[in-house]
Amino acid sequence: MLGKTPDRFRRTLFALLLLTGAFGASASLAAGTNPIDPTAELETVEGNADPEGRDPLEPMNRAIFGFNEDLDDWVLRPVASTWDFIAPKPIEYAIENFYDNLLFPVRFVNLLLQGELDPAALALSRFCVNTTLGIGGIFDAASFLDLERQRADFGQTLGKWGVPPGPYLVLPLWGPSNPRDSVGLLVDGYLGITTFFIDWPILIGSVVADTINRRALLLGQVEDLKDASLDLYIAARDAYGQQRQERILGAEEAGRQRDEELYFFDDFDEEEW
């Protein structure tokens, strides 16, 4: 038999997987979304290169990106497409709402750590309303009461504390990240305390169900991005960086910083003029 420590570590890993659906990471990666919020849409601006040197691990990242994409093409997307054909959209959204409600401890604790008391109170209110009126989170009853969805994770918390992100990093099975956000994922996995009260075989089944359902919800978004991108790797990298910057700084401040970078970046050869 395994001791308590290995069992707790194993459950922490399952909690991590439950946060995003690890095998659905290639879908989040391709869609340019944050793993904590895989259905969030972003307007991506595809760059031509890495002018600021934020991706020194690009050869390795591209290899892992290719592996994730192949896994998605050969395994996840066909299964998700079948599920999408069978299940009505209301069922898919009900499942998504249920798993999203389980992320309350992660969001609530991180909002408190960031000093965001009002958003933390909103997160608590949403959880209470959706767990009761929403029948365990199956229905998003809180949105009808104008209780906005709150997003927070420990990578974001570290960013607000001033910890630099480090180089862009693609994780196998997971998708886009960086050293700071990777540490955040480990902490967030441990915060998923509800998973410690469920047997690990059930957790595995939950991860599989959540992953397939999330990928089904992303089918159209991922295909649209693939069709619109000359280089899917760059598009996903830029979208992830943009989203994380907006989560940490706020959309207005992040946009201002991007405008300043574009203004001061000399993107033409003066000898041509």
N, C-alpha and C positions, 0 to 999 in steps of 0.2 A: 504493500500500500504506500501511496505517496504521503509525505508529511504535510503538515499544515502550510508551511512556507511555500513549497512548490505548488500546492493546490491554490493558494492565494495568488501566486504569480500567474498561474494559468488562467485564473478567473479574471485577473487584471487584463491579460491579453485579450480575452474574449470581450471584456468591456470596451477595450480599444477598438476591436473589430466592429462592435455594435455601434460605435460612434459614427462610422462612415459606411460600413459594408466594405471591407477591405478589397474584396474581389471586384467591387464596382468602382474602384479608384480610377481605373483607366477611363471610365465614363466621365467622372468628375474632372480628370485631367484633360481629356479631350474637349470637354465643354468649357474649360477655363474657369471652373468653379471651385469654391473653397470646400474641402471635404466635410466640414461641419454643416454646410448649407448647400447641398448638391443641386437643389432646384433653383438657386438664385441665378438670375440671368445677368450677363455683363455685356456691355458693348466693348468688343475687343479691338485694339488697334495693333495690327501686326507689324512689328519692326523688321528691319532687314538684317540686323546683326545684334551684337551685344556691345555697343559703343562704350559703356561704362565698366566693362569687365566684371559684371555681376554673375557671370556664368562660366567660371574657370573650369568647371567639371563637365562641360558640354559633351565631350566624347562619351564619357561614362553615362551621363544623363540620357543622351540620345539612345544608347544601347538599352537602357532600362525602359525608356519610353517605348521603344520598339517592342520589347517583351510584353509590356502592359497592353499595348495596342493589339498585338497578336492574340493575347489571352482574351481580350474583349471580342475580337473578330471571330474567334473560333469557338469560344465557350459562352461567354456572358451574353453577348448580343443575341445569338440565336435563342437561348433560353428565355431572355427577357422579351424578345419579340413574340414567342409563343405565349408567354404569360399575358402580354398586352393584347393579344388576339382573343384570349379566353376571358380575361377579367374586364368587366366594365370599368370605366374611368373612376366612378364614385368609389369602387372597391379599392382601387389603387391609391386614391387620395386618402381613404380611411386608414389604410395600412401606414401610409406615410405620416399621417397625423399621429397615429398611435406611437410610432417609434420616435417621432419628433418630441412628443410629450415626455418620453423617458429621458431626454437630454436636459431636463430641468435642473438637476443638481449641478451639472457642468456649467450651465449658463449663470445660474444664481450665484454660485460661489465666485466665479470669475468677475461678475459685475460688482460684487462686494469688494473684491480685491482691487478693482479698478476705481473704487470710490464712486461708482455710479449707483447711487441709492435709489433714485426714482426708477431707472430701468430695472433694477433688481426687484423693486416692489411690483412693477408691471409683470415681470417674469413670474413672480410668485402668484400674482392674481390670475395670470393666464393658466398656470398649472392647476390651481384650485378649481377654476371654472371648467376647464377642459376635462379634468379628472372626474368631476361630478356631473355637470350638465352635459358634457361631451362624452359621457359614458366611457371613462377610462382613457380619454384622449382620442377616441375614434373620430369624433366630430370636433371641428375647430369652432366651438361655441364662443370662445373668447373674442374672435374677430368680429362677431356680430355685436359685441359690446364695445367695439373700438379699442380693445386692448391689443396694442401692436406687438408683433412677434419680436423678441429680443434675441440677438446673436452675440455670443461671447465665448471665447476659449482661452486657454492659458497662453498660447502663442501670442494672441492679441494682448493679453495682460502683460506679458514680458515686453512686448513692443511699446506699450504705454508707459512702462517703467524705464524705457530708454535702452533696452537690450537690442543691439543691432541684429539684423536677420542672418547675416552671413551669406555665403554663396547659395545660389539656387540649387535645389537638390530634388531629384526624382527618386521616389522610393518604390521598390518592387511591390507590386500588387496594390500600392496605396496611391501613388501619383505625386502631384506637385507638393513641394515642401521646402524647407531650409533648416539649418541646424536649430534655430530658435523655435520654429514651429514643430520640429520633430520632438524636442524636449517637451513642448506644450502638449503634444499628443499623448505622451506617456503619462503626464500628470492628469490630463482629462480622462484617460482610461481608468485611472485609479479613482477618480471622483465619481465614476459610474457605479455608485455603491449598491444600487438596486440589483445589479447582476450577481452580487455575492450571495443572494438569497435564492438563486435559481441553479439547478443542477446544470453542469457544463454541457451534457448532450442537448438539453433544451436550448441553451445559449447558442450552440452551433446551428441548430435549426433556425433560430431567430436571425442569426447573421445571414444565413443563406436566403431566407425569405425577404429580409430587408434589402439585401443587395440586389436581388432580382427585381424587386418592385421599384427600387430607386432607378435602376438602369432602364426599366420600362418607361418611366416618366421622362427620361432624358433622351429617348430614341430620336425624336425629331430635332432637338436642340443640337445633339452631337453631329448628326448628319449634315445639318445646315452649316455648322462651323467647319466641318471637313470640306464641304463644297466651296466655302468662301475663302479658305486658307491656302496660300501657296506653300506654306511650311507649317504644318499643324503643330510641330514642336514649339516653334517660336510663338505662334498664336496662343498656345496654352500657357507658355512661360510668361508672356507679357500680361495675359489676362489674370493669372494668379497673382503676379506682383502688384497689379493695379488694384485688385480686390482687397488684398491684405493691407495695402497702404491706406485704402479708404476706410477699412475697418478700424485701423489704429488712429489715423489722423482726423477722420471725418472726410466726407466727400468733398466739401468745399476747400479745405486745406490741402488735401491730396491733389485736387485739380490745380490749385495755385502753384504747388511745387512742380507739377508736370509742365505747366506753362513756362515756368522759369527755366526748367531744364531744356525745353525746346528752344527758348529764346537765346540762351547762351551757348547752345550746341551748334557749332559751325558744320552744317551738313552739305556744303558744296566746296568744290575746288576752285579757289580764286583764280588759278591759272587759266580756267576755261572762259573767264570773262575778260 
